Protein backbone atom coordinates (compact mmCIF):
# COMPACT_ATOMS: atom_id res chain seq x y z
CA UNK A 1 0.00 0.00 0.00
CA UNK A 2 1.32 3.46 -0.91
CA UNK A 3 0.83 6.21 1.68
CA UNK A 4 2.68 9.26 2.88
CA UNK A 5 4.42 8.06 6.03
CA UNK A 6 3.85 10.66 8.74
CA UNK A 7 3.62 10.25 12.50
CA UNK A 8 -0.16 10.65 12.46
CA UNK A 9 -0.58 8.18 9.60
CA UNK A 10 1.72 5.56 11.13
CA UNK A 11 -0.01 5.93 14.51
CA UNK A 12 -3.34 5.23 12.84
CA UNK A 13 -2.22 2.07 11.05
CA UNK A 14 -3.45 -0.98 13.02
CA UNK A 15 -1.15 -3.86 13.93
CA UNK A 16 -1.44 -6.91 11.68
CA UNK A 17 -3.75 -9.67 12.85
CA UNK A 18 -1.43 -12.21 11.22
CA UNK A 19 1.71 -12.09 9.13
CA UNK A 20 3.09 -8.71 8.06
CA UNK A 21 1.78 -5.73 6.12
CA UNK A 22 3.97 -3.31 4.10
CA UNK A 23 3.35 0.40 3.47
CA UNK A 24 5.46 2.37 0.96
CA UNK A 25 6.14 6.09 1.28
CA UNK A 26 4.80 8.19 -1.61
CA UNK A 27 7.48 10.89 -1.15
CA UNK A 28 10.65 8.72 -1.08
CA UNK A 29 10.84 5.61 -3.26
CA UNK A 30 12.31 2.69 -1.32
CA UNK A 31 11.28 3.98 2.13
CA UNK A 32 8.69 1.81 3.84
CA UNK A 33 7.00 0.61 7.00
CA UNK A 34 6.68 -3.03 8.03
CA UNK A 35 3.76 -3.78 10.38
CA UNK A 36 3.62 -6.95 12.38
CA UNK A 37 1.46 -8.29 15.18
CA UNK A 38 3.43 -6.38 17.84
CA UNK A 39 5.62 -3.71 16.20
CA UNK A 40 5.91 -1.21 13.37
CA UNK A 41 9.37 -0.82 11.87
CA UNK A 42 10.84 1.48 9.21
CA UNK A 43 13.09 0.16 6.45
CA UNK A 44 14.85 1.14 3.25
CA UNK A 45 14.81 -1.16 0.22
CA UNK A 46 16.82 -0.93 -2.98
CA UNK A 47 18.98 -2.95 -5.34
CA UNK A 48 22.69 -3.62 -5.01
CA UNK A 49 24.48 -5.37 -7.86
CA UNK A 50 21.17 -6.60 -9.23
CA UNK A 51 19.93 -8.00 -5.89
CA UNK A 52 17.16 -6.61 -3.68
CA UNK A 53 18.47 -5.43 -0.31
CA UNK A 54 16.32 -4.42 2.65
CA UNK A 55 17.84 -2.50 5.54
CA UNK A 56 15.92 -2.16 8.82
CA UNK A 57 16.14 1.34 10.28
CA UNK A 58 14.26 0.85 13.55
CA UNK A 59 10.96 0.79 15.35
CA UNK A 60 8.30 3.49 15.14
CA UNK A 61 8.39 5.33 18.45
CA UNK A 62 12.15 5.05 18.66
CA UNK A 63 12.34 6.82 15.29
CA UNK A 64 9.86 9.40 14.09
CA UNK A 65 8.72 9.14 10.49
CA UNK A 66 10.94 12.09 9.50
CA UNK A 67 14.01 10.68 11.28
CA UNK A 68 13.45 7.33 9.61
CA UNK A 69 13.00 9.01 6.18
CA UNK A 70 16.34 10.80 6.62
CA UNK A 71 18.07 7.51 7.56
CA UNK A 72 16.42 5.76 4.61
CA UNK A 73 17.65 8.41 2.15
CA UNK A 74 21.26 7.95 3.35
CA UNK A 75 21.12 4.17 2.97
CA UNK A 76 19.39 4.34 -0.40
CA UNK A 77 22.28 6.52 -1.59
CA UNK A 78 24.73 3.83 -0.43
CA UNK A 79 22.76 1.17 -2.32
CA UNK A 80 22.83 3.34 -5.44
CA UNK A 81 26.66 3.32 -5.09
CA UNK A 82 26.69 -0.47 -4.91
CA UNK A 83 27.18 -0.65 -1.14
CA UNK A 84 25.07 -3.07 0.89
CA UNK A 85 24.33 -1.25 4.17
CA UNK A 86 23.67 -4.54 5.97
CA UNK A 87 27.20 -5.68 5.17
CA UNK A 88 28.59 -2.28 6.09
CA UNK A 89 26.80 -2.45 9.44
CA UNK A 90 28.06 -5.97 10.09
CA UNK A 91 31.56 -4.93 9.07
CA UNK A 92 31.44 -1.94 11.42
CA UNK A 93 30.17 -4.12 14.27
CA UNK A 94 32.85 -6.75 13.67
CA UNK A 95 35.56 -4.13 13.56
CA UNK A 96 34.37 -2.66 16.84
CA UNK A 97 34.71 -5.90 18.83
CA UNK A 98 37.33 -5.55 21.55
CA UNK A 99 39.77 -8.22 22.67
CA UNK A 100 37.91 -8.54 25.97
CA UNK A 101 34.52 -8.96 24.27
CA UNK A 102 35.96 -11.58 21.93
CA UNK A 103 37.57 -13.42 24.85
CA UNK A 104 34.30 -13.53 26.81
CA UNK A 105 32.47 -14.92 23.77
CA UNK A 106 35.28 -17.42 23.19
CA UNK A 107 35.24 -18.57 26.81
CA UNK A 108 31.45 -18.88 26.90
CA UNK A 109 31.44 -21.02 23.75
CA UNK A 110 34.24 -23.29 24.97
CA UNK A 111 32.66 -23.72 28.41
CA UNK A 112 29.30 -24.58 26.89
CA UNK A 113 30.93 -27.40 24.92
CA UNK A 114 33.19 -28.43 27.81
CA UNK A 115 36.22 -27.87 25.60
CA UNK A 116 38.55 -26.39 28.22
CA UNK A 117 39.88 -27.78 31.47
CA UNK A 118 39.71 -25.60 34.62
CA UNK A 119 43.49 -25.09 34.60
CA UNK A 120 43.37 -23.91 30.97
CA UNK A 121 40.56 -21.46 31.76
CA UNK A 122 42.58 -20.18 34.72
CA UNK A 123 45.66 -19.63 32.53
CA UNK A 124 43.66 -17.82 29.84
CA UNK A 125 42.04 -15.52 32.39
CA UNK A 126 45.46 -14.90 33.91
CA UNK A 127 46.91 -13.96 30.52
CA UNK A 128 44.09 -11.46 30.08
CA UNK A 129 44.31 -10.07 33.61
CA UNK A 130 40.76 -11.27 34.27
CA UNK A 131 41.08 -13.71 37.16
CA UNK A 132 37.76 -13.75 39.03
CA UNK A 133 39.19 -14.07 42.54
CA UNK A 134 39.58 -10.92 44.55
CA UNK A 135 43.23 -10.34 45.31
CA UNK A 136 44.39 -13.16 43.04
CA UNK A 137 47.98 -12.99 41.92
CA UNK A 138 48.31 -11.15 38.65
CA UNK A 139 51.58 -12.72 37.55
CA UNK A 140 52.11 -13.55 33.88
CA UNK A 141 49.46 -11.06 32.71
CA UNK A 142 50.24 -10.52 29.05
CA UNK A 143 47.25 -8.81 27.41
CA UNK A 144 45.63 -6.69 30.13
CA UNK A 145 46.56 -3.46 28.31
CA UNK A 146 45.00 -4.75 25.07
CA UNK A 147 41.63 -5.71 26.52
CA UNK A 148 39.86 -2.51 25.40
CA UNK A 149 41.51 -2.48 21.97
CA UNK A 150 39.46 -3.41 18.93
CA UNK A 151 40.66 -6.67 17.40
CA UNK A 152 41.37 -4.91 14.11
CA UNK A 153 43.72 -2.51 15.91
CA UNK A 154 46.00 -5.31 17.14
CA UNK A 155 48.62 -5.48 14.42
CA UNK A 156 51.19 -8.13 13.46
CA UNK A 157 53.91 -5.74 14.57
CA UNK A 158 52.32 -5.44 18.02
CA UNK A 159 52.09 -9.22 18.30
CA UNK A 160 55.72 -9.68 17.30
CA UNK A 161 56.90 -7.08 19.81
CA UNK A 162 54.80 -8.55 22.65
CA UNK A 163 56.07 -12.04 21.85
CA UNK A 164 59.68 -10.83 22.13
CA UNK A 165 58.94 -8.99 25.37
CA UNK A 166 57.38 -12.03 27.05
CA UNK A 167 60.20 -14.18 25.72
CA UNK A 168 62.76 -12.13 27.64
CA UNK A 169 61.44 -13.79 30.80
CA UNK A 170 60.15 -17.12 29.46
CA UNK A 171 60.22 -18.34 25.89
CA UNK A 172 57.82 -21.15 26.73
CA UNK A 173 55.31 -18.70 28.19
CA UNK A 174 55.71 -16.42 25.17
CA UNK A 175 54.78 -19.27 22.82
CA UNK A 176 51.91 -20.38 25.07
CA UNK A 177 50.47 -16.86 25.27
CA UNK A 178 50.61 -16.41 21.51
CA UNK A 179 49.03 -19.80 20.82
CA UNK A 180 46.15 -18.66 23.02
CA UNK A 181 45.91 -15.33 21.15
CA UNK A 182 46.04 -17.14 17.80
CA UNK A 183 43.14 -19.40 18.82
CA UNK A 184 41.16 -16.38 20.00
CA UNK A 185 41.63 -14.61 16.66
CA UNK A 186 40.70 -17.70 14.65
CA UNK A 187 37.53 -18.02 16.74
CA UNK A 188 36.74 -14.33 16.21
CA UNK A 189 37.38 -14.47 12.47
CA UNK A 190 34.74 -17.19 12.16
CA UNK A 191 32.33 -15.58 14.63
CA UNK A 192 32.35 -12.06 13.24
CA UNK A 193 31.82 -12.60 9.52
CA UNK A 194 30.69 -10.21 6.81
CA UNK A 195 28.90 -11.52 3.73
CA UNK A 196 29.97 -15.02 4.71
CA UNK A 197 33.64 -14.10 4.89
CA UNK A 198 35.90 -13.55 7.93
CA UNK A 199 36.09 -9.87 8.85
CA UNK A 200 39.48 -10.20 10.53
CA UNK A 201 43.01 -11.26 9.70
CA UNK A 202 44.95 -13.19 12.33
CA UNK A 203 47.95 -11.04 13.31
CA UNK A 204 49.65 -13.99 15.05
CA UNK A 205 50.38 -15.45 11.60
CA UNK A 206 53.32 -13.04 11.53
CA UNK A 207 55.22 -15.28 13.97
CA UNK A 208 55.06 -18.19 11.53
CA UNK A 209 55.84 -16.09 8.47
CA UNK A 210 58.95 -14.63 10.14
CA UNK A 211 59.92 -17.90 11.85
CA UNK A 212 59.73 -16.09 15.19
CA UNK A 213 58.34 -18.91 17.34
CA UNK A 214 60.81 -19.93 20.01
CA UNK A 215 62.24 -23.43 19.84
CA UNK A 216 61.70 -24.53 23.41
CA UNK A 217 63.40 -27.77 24.33
CA UNK A 218 61.28 -30.24 26.21
CA UNK A 219 62.38 -30.64 29.81
CA UNK A 220 63.92 -33.99 30.61
CA UNK A 221 64.73 -33.54 34.29
CA UNK A 222 63.88 -36.16 36.86
CA UNK A 223 65.05 -37.10 40.34
CA UNK A 224 68.11 -39.30 40.04
CA UNK A 225 68.74 -42.35 42.22
CA UNK A 226 71.54 -40.60 44.07
CA UNK A 227 69.23 -37.70 44.88
CA UNK A 228 66.21 -39.70 46.02
CA UNK A 229 67.35 -40.22 49.65
CA UNK A 230 67.84 -36.50 50.34
CA UNK A 231 64.74 -35.49 48.39
CA UNK A 232 62.59 -38.10 50.16
CA UNK A 233 63.95 -37.08 53.55
CA UNK A 234 63.19 -33.41 52.85
CA UNK A 235 59.64 -34.21 51.75
CA UNK A 236 58.99 -36.33 54.82
CA UNK A 237 60.20 -33.46 57.02
CA UNK A 238 57.16 -31.39 56.01
CA UNK A 239 55.19 -31.37 59.25
CA UNK A 240 52.26 -29.24 60.29
CA UNK A 241 52.92 -26.57 62.90
CA UNK A 242 51.63 -23.14 63.86
CA UNK A 243 53.32 -21.51 60.87
CA UNK A 244 52.23 -24.10 58.32
CA UNK A 245 49.19 -26.28 58.98
CA UNK A 246 48.96 -27.68 55.42
CA UNK A 247 52.48 -28.96 55.01
CA UNK A 248 51.50 -32.60 55.44
CA UNK A 249 48.94 -32.21 52.64
CA UNK A 250 51.74 -31.02 50.38
CA UNK A 251 53.97 -33.87 51.56
CA UNK A 252 51.40 -36.52 50.71
CA UNK A 253 50.56 -34.84 47.40
CA UNK A 254 54.20 -34.92 46.28
CA UNK A 255 54.52 -38.54 47.30
CA UNK A 256 51.36 -39.55 45.44
CA UNK A 257 52.66 -37.97 42.23
CA UNK A 258 55.99 -39.73 42.56
CA UNK A 259 54.52 -43.18 43.34
CA UNK A 260 51.73 -43.10 40.72
CA UNK A 261 53.04 -40.95 37.85
CA UNK A 262 49.86 -38.85 37.89
CA UNK A 263 49.85 -35.43 36.29
CA UNK A 264 49.73 -32.61 38.82
CA UNK A 265 46.09 -31.71 38.14
CA UNK A 266 44.97 -35.33 38.24
CA UNK A 267 46.49 -35.82 41.67
CA UNK A 268 45.41 -32.44 43.04
CA UNK A 269 41.74 -32.87 42.09
CA UNK A 270 41.42 -36.47 43.31
CA UNK A 271 38.23 -36.93 45.34
CA UNK A 272 37.47 -39.51 48.00
CA UNK A 273 34.58 -40.88 45.95
CA UNK A 274 37.16 -41.84 43.31
CA UNK A 275 39.08 -43.99 45.82
CA UNK A 276 38.02 -47.61 46.35
CA UNK A 277 39.83 -49.01 49.40
CA UNK A 278 38.12 -52.39 49.09
CA UNK A 279 39.34 -52.92 45.53
CA UNK A 280 42.56 -51.00 46.28
CA UNK A 281 42.12 -48.80 43.22
CA UNK A 282 41.48 -45.17 42.44
CA UNK A 283 39.88 -43.68 39.34
CA UNK A 284 41.25 -40.56 37.64
CA UNK A 285 38.67 -38.39 35.87
CA UNK A 286 38.80 -35.62 33.28
CA UNK A 287 42.34 -36.44 32.18
CA UNK A 288 44.45 -34.74 29.53
CA UNK A 289 43.32 -37.15 26.81
CA UNK A 290 39.75 -37.09 28.20
CA UNK A 291 39.85 -40.79 29.01
CA UNK A 292 39.12 -41.77 32.61
CA UNK A 293 41.36 -44.52 33.90
CA UNK A 294 41.71 -46.67 36.98
CA UNK A 295 44.98 -47.47 38.73
CA UNK A 296 45.76 -49.99 41.45
CA UNK A 297 47.33 -48.85 44.73
CA UNK A 298 50.74 -50.10 45.72
CA UNK A 299 51.10 -50.89 49.41
CA UNK A 300 52.77 -47.53 50.02
CA UNK A 301 50.02 -45.57 48.25
CA UNK A 302 47.32 -47.57 50.03
CA UNK A 303 48.83 -46.78 53.43
CA UNK A 304 49.26 -43.10 52.49
CA UNK A 305 45.60 -42.75 51.48
CA UNK A 306 44.37 -44.69 54.51
CA UNK A 307 46.30 -42.31 56.75
CA UNK A 308 44.83 -39.28 55.00
CA UNK A 309 41.30 -40.70 55.10
CA UNK A 310 41.40 -41.00 58.89
CA UNK A 311 41.67 -37.23 59.27
CA UNK A 312 39.93 -36.20 56.03
CA UNK A 313 37.58 -33.24 55.89
CA UNK A 314 35.71 -32.52 52.70
CA UNK A 315 35.44 -34.16 49.32
CA UNK A 316 39.04 -33.83 48.15
CA UNK A 317 41.99 -35.99 49.09
CA UNK A 318 44.19 -32.89 48.97
CA UNK A 319 42.00 -29.93 49.97
CA UNK A 320 43.34 -26.45 49.40
CA UNK A 321 42.62 -22.79 48.83
CA UNK A 322 42.31 -23.04 45.05
CA UNK A 323 39.03 -21.96 43.53
CA UNK A 324 38.28 -25.63 42.82
CA UNK A 325 38.59 -26.46 46.52
CA UNK A 326 41.75 -28.53 46.11
CA UNK A 327 45.48 -27.90 46.33
CA UNK A 328 47.26 -25.76 43.73
CA UNK A 329 50.94 -25.91 42.90
CA UNK A 330 52.56 -25.60 46.37
CA UNK A 331 55.57 -23.50 45.39
CA UNK A 332 56.46 -22.41 48.91
CA UNK A 333 56.75 -25.94 50.25
CA UNK A 334 58.47 -27.14 47.09
CA UNK A 335 61.07 -24.43 47.60
CA UNK A 336 61.46 -25.63 51.17
CA UNK A 337 62.15 -29.17 49.94
CA UNK A 338 64.70 -27.81 47.47
CA UNK A 339 66.38 -25.77 50.21
CA UNK A 340 66.61 -28.77 52.55
CA UNK A 341 67.72 -31.30 49.93
CA UNK A 342 69.60 -29.13 47.46
CA UNK A 343 67.50 -30.66 44.66
CA UNK A 344 65.45 -28.33 42.47
CA UNK A 345 62.42 -29.98 40.88
CA UNK A 346 59.10 -29.34 39.17
CA UNK A 347 55.91 -31.32 39.70
CA UNK A 348 56.14 -32.91 36.28
CA UNK A 349 59.63 -34.17 37.18
CA UNK A 350 57.91 -36.63 39.52
CA UNK A 351 55.95 -38.11 36.61
CA UNK A 352 59.17 -38.35 34.60
CA UNK A 353 60.90 -40.07 37.53
CA UNK A 354 58.09 -42.64 37.74
CA UNK A 355 58.26 -43.24 33.98
CA UNK A 356 62.05 -43.52 33.92
CA UNK A 357 62.04 -46.11 36.71
CA UNK A 358 59.27 -48.10 35.00
CA UNK A 359 61.24 -48.21 31.75
CA UNK A 360 64.48 -49.19 33.50
CA UNK A 361 62.73 -52.05 35.30
CA UNK A 362 61.80 -53.55 31.91
CA UNK A 363 58.10 -53.11 32.53
CA UNK A 364 56.08 -53.67 29.35
CA UNK A 365 55.75 -50.53 27.26
CA UNK A 366 52.01 -51.21 27.05
CA UNK A 367 51.74 -51.39 30.84
CA UNK A 368 53.66 -48.09 31.12
CA UNK A 369 51.29 -46.46 28.64
CA UNK A 370 48.29 -47.77 30.60
CA UNK A 371 49.68 -46.45 33.89
CA UNK A 372 50.39 -43.04 32.36
CA UNK A 373 47.08 -43.04 30.47
CA UNK A 374 48.87 -42.33 27.22
CA UNK A 375 46.96 -42.92 24.00
CA UNK A 376 47.93 -46.05 22.12
CA UNK A 377 47.75 -45.46 18.39
CA UNK A 378 45.03 -47.28 16.50
CA UNK A 379 47.69 -48.50 14.10
CA UNK A 380 49.28 -50.56 16.88
CA UNK A 381 47.65 -53.93 16.17
CA UNK A 382 49.31 -55.69 19.11
CA UNK A 383 47.89 -53.20 21.60
CA UNK A 384 44.39 -54.02 20.38
CA UNK A 385 44.76 -57.58 21.65
CA UNK A 386 45.82 -56.55 25.18
CA UNK A 387 43.01 -56.27 27.73
CA UNK A 388 42.73 -53.10 29.79
CA UNK A 389 42.53 -54.94 33.12
CA UNK A 390 43.59 -52.93 36.16
CA UNK A 391 44.86 -56.08 37.88
CA UNK A 392 47.53 -56.39 35.18
CA UNK A 393 49.03 -53.19 36.54
CA UNK A 394 49.27 -54.26 40.19
CA UNK A 395 52.59 -56.02 39.77
CA UNK A 396 54.23 -53.18 37.83
CA UNK A 397 52.92 -50.53 40.25
CA UNK A 398 54.23 -52.43 43.25
CA UNK A 399 57.57 -53.05 41.54
CA UNK A 400 58.04 -49.33 40.90
CA UNK A 401 56.98 -48.47 44.44
CA UNK A 402 59.46 -50.96 45.92
CA UNK A 403 62.24 -49.57 43.76
CA UNK A 404 61.57 -45.97 44.84
CA UNK A 405 61.54 -46.88 48.53
CA UNK A 406 64.71 -48.91 48.18
CA UNK A 407 66.53 -46.17 46.24
CA UNK A 408 65.38 -43.62 48.84
CA UNK A 409 66.78 -45.83 51.60
CA UNK A 410 63.39 -46.18 53.23
CA UNK A 411 63.15 -49.96 53.07
CA UNK A 412 65.58 -52.66 52.05
CA UNK A 413 64.51 -54.61 49.01
CA UNK A 414 66.11 -56.93 46.54
CA UNK A 415 69.16 -55.45 44.89
CA UNK A 416 68.10 -53.17 42.05
CA UNK A 417 70.44 -51.55 39.57
CA UNK A 418 70.64 -47.78 39.68
CA UNK A 419 69.32 -45.88 36.70
CA UNK A 420 71.91 -44.93 34.10
CA UNK A 421 72.70 -41.24 34.17
CA UNK A 422 71.41 -40.47 30.69
CA UNK A 423 68.42 -42.76 30.42
CA UNK A 424 65.11 -40.90 30.53
CA UNK A 425 61.68 -42.03 29.42
CA UNK A 426 59.86 -38.85 28.51
CA UNK A 427 56.19 -38.35 29.39
C-alpha positions in Angstrom: 0.0 0.0 0.0 1.3 3.5 -0.9 0.8 6.2 1.7 2.7 9.3 2.9 4.4 8.1 6.0 3.9 10.7 8.7 3.6 10.2 12.5 -0.2 10.6 12.5 -0.6 8.2 9.6 1.7 5.6 11.1 0.0 5.9 14.5 -3.3 5.2 12.8 -2.2 2.1 11.0 -3.5 -1.0 13.0 -1.1 -3.9 13.9 -1.4 -6.9 11.7 -3.7 -9.7 12.9 -1.4 -12.2 11.2 1.7 -12.1 9.1 3.1 -8.7 8.1 1.8 -5.7 6.1 4.0 -3.3 4.1 3.3 0.4 3.5 5.5 2.4 1.0 6.1 6.1 1.3 4.8 8.2 -1.6 7.5 10.9 -1.2 10.6 8.7 -1.1 10.8 5.6 -3.3 12.3 2.7 -1.3 11.3 4.0 2.1 8.7 1.8 3.8 7.0 0.6 7.0 6.7 -3.0 8.0 3.8 -3.8 10.4 3.6 -6.9 12.4 1.5 -8.3 15.2 3.4 -6.4 17.8 5.6 -3.7 16.2 5.9 -1.2 13.4 9.4 -0.8 11.9 10.8 1.5 9.2 13.1 0.2 6.5 14.8 1.1 3.2 14.8 -1.2 0.2 16.8 -0.9 -3.0 19.0 -2.9 -5.3 22.7 -3.6 -5.0 24.5 -5.4 -7.9 21.2 -6.6 -9.2 19.9 -8.0 -5.9 17.2 -6.6 -3.7 18.5 -5.4 -0.3 16.3 -4.4 2.7 17.8 -2.5 5.5 15.9 -2.2 8.8 16.1 1.3 10.3 14.3 0.9 13.5 11.0 0.8 15.3 8.3 3.5 15.1 8.4 5.3 18.5 12.1 5.1 18.7 12.3 6.8 15.3 9.9 9.4 14.1 8.7 9.1 10.5 10.9 12.1 9.5 14.0 10.7 11.3 13.4 7.3 9.6 13.0 9.0 6.2 16.3 10.8 6.6 18.1 7.5 7.6 16.4 5.8 4.6 17.6 8.4 2.2 21.3 8.0 3.4 21.1 4.2 3.0 19.4 4.3 -0.4 22.3 6.5 -1.6 24.7 3.8 -0.4 22.8 1.2 -2.3 22.8 3.3 -5.4 26.7 3.3 -5.1 26.7 -0.5 -4.9 27.2 -0.7 -1.1 25.1 -3.1 0.9 24.3 -1.2 4.2 23.7 -4.5 6.0 27.2 -5.7 5.2 28.6 -2.3 6.1 26.8 -2.5 9.4 28.1 -6.0 10.1 31.6 -4.9 9.1 31.4 -1.9 11.4 30.2 -4.1 14.3 32.8 -6.7 13.7 35.6 -4.1 13.6 34.4 -2.7 16.8 34.7 -5.9 18.8 37.3 -5.6 21.5 39.8 -8.2 22.7 37.9 -8.5 26.0 34.5 -9.0 24.3 36.0 -11.6 21.9 37.6 -13.4 24.9 34.3 -13.5 26.8 32.5 -14.9 23.8 35.3 -17.4 23.2 35.2 -18.6 26.8 31.4 -18.9 26.9 31.4 -21.0 23.7 34.2 -23.3 25.0 32.7 -23.7 28.4 29.3 -24.6 26.9 30.9 -27.4 24.9 33.2 -28.4 27.8 36.2 -27.9 25.6 38.5 -26.4 28.2 39.9 -27.8 31.5 39.7 -25.6 34.6 43.5 -25.1 34.6 43.4 -23.9 31.0 40.6 -21.5 31.8 42.6 -20.2 34.7 45.7 -19.6 32.5 43.7 -17.8 29.8 42.0 -15.5 32.4 45.5 -14.9 33.9 46.9 -14.0 30.5 44.1 -11.5 30.1 44.3 -10.1 33.6 40.8 -11.3 34.3 41.1 -13.7 37.2 37.8 -13.7 39.0 39.2 -14.1 42.5 39.6 -10.9 44.5 43.2 -10.3 45.3 44.4 -13.2 43.0 48.0 -13.0 41.9 48.3 -11.2 38.7 51.6 -12.7 37.5 52.1 -13.6 33.9 49.5 -11.1 32.7 50.2 -10.5 29.0 47.3 -8.8 27.4 45.6 -6.7 30.1 46.6 -3.5 28.3 45.0 -4.8 25.1 41.6 -5.7 26.5 39.9 -2.5 25.4 41.5 -2.5 22.0 39.5 -3.4 18.9 40.7 -6.7 17.4 41.4 -4.9 14.1 43.7 -2.5 15.9 46.0 -5.3 17.1 48.6 -5.5 14.4 51.2 -8.1 13.5 53.9 -5.7 14.6 52.3 -5.4 18.0 52.1 -9.2 18.3 55.7 -9.7 17.3 56.9 -7.1 19.8 54.8 -8.5 22.6 56.1 -12.0 21.8 59.7 -10.8 22.1 58.9 -9.0 25.4 57.4 -12.0 27.0 60.2 -14.2 25.7 62.8 -12.1 27.6 61.4 -13.8 30.8 60.1 -17.1 29.5 60.2 -18.3 25.9 57.8 -21.2 26.7 55.3 -18.7 28.2 55.7 -16.4 25.2 54.8 -19.3 22.8 51.9 -20.4 25.1 50.5 -16.9 25.3 50.6 -16.4 21.5 49.0 -19.8 20.8 46.1 -18.7 23.0 45.9 -15.3 21.1 46.0 -17.1 17.8 43.1 -19.4 18.8 41.2 -16.4 20.0 41.6 -14.6 16.7 40.7 -17.7 14.6 37.5 -18.0 16.7 36.7 -14.3 16.2 37.4 -14.5 12.5 34.7 -17.2 12.2 32.3 -15.6 14.6 32.4 -12.1 13.2 31.8 -12.6 9.5 30.7 -10.2 6.8 28.9 -11.5 3.7 30.0 -15.0 4.7 33.6 -14.1 4.9 35.9 -13.6 7.9 36.1 -9.9 8.9 39.5 -10.2 10.5 43.0 -11.3 9.7 45.0 -13.2 12.3 48.0 -11.0 13.3 49.7 -14.0 15.0 50.4 -15.4 11.6 53.3 -13.0 11.5 55.2 -15.3 14.0 55.1 -18.2 11.5 55.8 -16.1 8.5 58.9 -14.6 10.1 59.9 -17.9 11.9 59.7 -16.1 15.2 58.3 -18.9 17.3 60.8 -19.9 20.0 62.2 -23.4 19.8 61.7 -24.5 23.4 63.4 -27.8 24.3 61.3 -30.2 26.2 62.4 -30.6 29.8 63.9 -34.0 30.6 64.7 -33.5 34.3 63.9 -36.2 36.9 65.0 -37.1 40.3 68.1 -39.3 40.0 68.7 -42.4 42.2 71.5 -40.6 44.1 69.2 -37.7 44.9 66.2 -39.7 46.0 67.4 -40.2 49.7 67.8 -36.5 50.3 64.7 -35.5 48.4 62.6 -38.1 50.2 64.0 -37.1 53.5 63.2 -33.4 52.9 59.6 -34.2 51.7 59.0 -36.3 54.8 60.2 -33.5 57.0 57.2 -31.4 56.0 55.2 -31.4 59.3 52.3 -29.2 60.3 52.9 -26.6 62.9 51.6 -23.1 63.9 53.3 -21.5 60.9 52.2 -24.1 58.3 49.2 -26.3 59.0 49.0 -27.7 55.4 52.5 -29.0 55.0 51.5 -32.6 55.4 48.9 -32.2 52.6 51.7 -31.0 50.4 54.0 -33.9 51.6 51.4 -36.5 50.7 50.6 -34.8 47.4 54.2 -34.9 46.3 54.5 -38.5 47.3 51.4 -39.5 45.4 52.7 -38.0 42.2 56.0 -39.7 42.6 54.5 -43.2 43.3 51.7 -43.1 40.7 53.0 -41.0 37.8 49.9 -38.8 37.9 49.8 -35.4 36.3 49.7 -32.6 38.8 46.1 -31.7 38.1 45.0 -35.3 38.2 46.5 -35.8 41.7 45.4 -32.4 43.0 41.7 -32.9 42.1 41.4 -36.5 43.3 38.2 -36.9 45.3 37.5 -39.5 48.0 34.6 -40.9 46.0 37.2 -41.8 43.3 39.1 -44.0 45.8 38.0 -47.6 46.3 39.8 -49.0 49.4 38.1 -52.4 49.1 39.3 -52.9 45.5 42.6 -51.0 46.3 42.1 -48.8 43.2 41.5 -45.2 42.4 39.9 -43.7 39.3 41.3 -40.6 37.6 38.7 -38.4 35.9 38.8 -35.6 33.3 42.3 -36.4 32.2 44.4 -34.7 29.5 43.3 -37.2 26.8 39.7 -37.1 28.2 39.8 -40.8 29.0 39.1 -41.8 32.6 41.4 -44.5 33.9 41.7 -46.7 37.0 45.0 -47.5 38.7 45.8 -50.0 41.5 47.3 -48.9 44.7 50.7 -50.1 45.7 51.1 -50.9 49.4 52.8 -47.5 50.0 50.0 -45.6 48.3 47.3 -47.6 50.0 48.8 -46.8 53.4 49.3 -43.1 52.5 45.6 -42.8 51.5 44.4 -44.7 54.5 46.3 -42.3 56.8 44.8 -39.3 55.0 41.3 -40.7 55.1 41.4 -41.0 58.9 41.7 -37.2 59.3 39.9 -36.2 56.0 37.6 -33.2 55.9 35.7 -32.5 52.7 35.4 -34.2 49.3 39.0 -33.8 48.2 42.0 -36.0 49.1 44.2 -32.9 49.0 42.0 -29.9 50.0 43.3 -26.4 49.4 42.6 -22.8 48.8 42.3 -23.0 45.0 39.0 -22.0 43.5 38.3 -25.6 42.8 38.6 -26.5 46.5 41.8 -28.5 46.1 45.5 -27.9 46.3 47.3 -25.8 43.7 50.9 -25.9 42.9 52.6 -25.6 46.4 55.6 -23.5 45.4 56.5 -22.4 48.9 56.7 -25.9 50.3 58.5 -27.1 47.1 61.1 -24.4 47.6 61.5 -25.6 51.2 62.1 -29.2 49.9 64.7 -27.8 47.5 66.4 -25.8 50.2 66.6 -28.8 52.6 67.7 -31.3 49.9 69.6 -29.1 47.5 67.5 -30.7 44.7 65.5 -28.3 42.5 62.4 -30.0 40.9 59.1 -29.3 39.2 55.9 -31.3 39.7 56.1 -32.9 36.3 59.6 -34.2 37.2 57.9 -36.6 39.5 56.0 -38.1 36.6 59.2 -38.3 34.6 60.9 -40.1 37.5 58.1 -42.6 37.7 58.3 -43.2 34.0 62.1 -43.5 33.9 62.0 -46.1 36.7 59.3 -48.1 35.0 61.2 -48.2 31.7 64.5 -49.2 33.5 62.7 -52.1 35.3 61.8 -53.5 31.9 58.1 -53.1 32.5 56.1 -53.7 29.4 55.7 -50.5 27.3 52.0 -51.2 27.0 51.7 -51.4 30.8 53.7 -48.1 31.1 51.3 -46.5 28.6 48.3 -47.8 30.6 49.7 -46.5 33.9 50.4 -43.0 32.4 47.1 -43.0 30.5 48.9 -42.3 27.2 47.0 -42.9 24.0 47.9 -46.0 22.1 47.8 -45.5 18.4 45.0 -47.3 16.5 47.7 -48.5 14.1 49.3 -50.6 16.9 47.6 -53.9 16.2 49.3 -55.7 19.1 47.9 -53.2 21.6 44.4 -54.0 20.4 44.8 -57.6 21.7 45.8 -56.6 25.2 43.0 -56.3 27.7 42.7 -53.1 29.8 42.5 -54.9 33.1 43.6 -52.9 36.2 44.9 -56.1 37.9 47.5 -56.4 35.2 49.0 -53.2 36.5 49.3 -54.3 40.2 52.6 -56.0 39.8 54.2 -53.2 37.8 52.9 -50.5 40.2 54.2 -52.4 43.3 57.6 -53.1 41.5 58.0 -49.3 40.9 57.0 -48.5 44.4 59.5 -51.0 45.9 62.2 -49.6 43.8 61.6 -46.0 44.8 61.5 -46.9 48.5 64.7 -48.9 48.2 66.5 -46.2 46.2 65.4 -43.6 48.8 66.8 -45.8 51.6 63.4 -46.2 53.2 63.2 -50.0 53.1 65.6 -52.7 52.0 64.5 -54.6 49.0 66.1 -56.9 46.5 69.2 -55.5 44.9 68.1 -53.2 42.1 70.4 -51.5 39.6 70.6 -47.8 39.7 69.3 -45.9 36.7 71.9 -44.9 34.1 72.7 -41.2 34.2 71.4 -40.5 30.7 68.4 -42.8 30.4 65.1 -40.9 30.5 61.7 -42.0 29.4 59.9 -38.9 28.5 56.2 -38.4 29.4 
